[in-house]
Amino acid sequence: MERKKIIIYALAVLAALTVIFLPGFSELQKLREQNAQLIKRIELLEENNEILKEEIARMKQEPDYVEGRAREKLGIIRKGEIIYKPGEAR
């Protein structure tokens, strides 16, 4: 009889601990997943930052590169230039 009481008491304690700690464990798992996602995002942003730093350095060193980027992005042309686009009728 005494052994059954000990087993029932142990099961009750185990059930109580499960009820108390299971929500915390679930929250911990969710935070770990979120942390892993944020670490991946940080790595991606750091890579992107390095690419941008290299482009800034190139723009400072090569004036022709800046001109080429302006022509490409903004469609800037020099005075007297004629733009030819294939497939367009004149």
Residue, then its C-alpha position, 0 to 999 in steps of 0.5 A: m500500500e505504501r509503495k502505491k502512495i509513493i508512485i501516485y505521489a511521484l506521478a503527481v509531482l511529475a504531472a505538476l512539473t510538466v504543467i509548470f515547465l512545458p509552456g516555458f520549454s515551448e517558449l524557449q524552443k520558439l525563441r531559439e528558432q527566432n534567434a536562428q532566423l535572426i542570425k541568418r538575417i544578420e549574416l545576409l546583411e553583413e554580406n550585403n554591407e561588404i558588397l556595398k562597401e566595395e562599391i563605395a570604394r570603387m566609386k571613390q577610386e574610379p570616376d568612370y565607374v560612377e559615370g557608368r552607374a549613372r548612365e545605367k540607372l538614370g539614363i544619363i547621356r552626354k551632350g550630343e549623344i544619340i541613344y539607339k535601342p534595338g527594335e525601335a522604329r525611327 
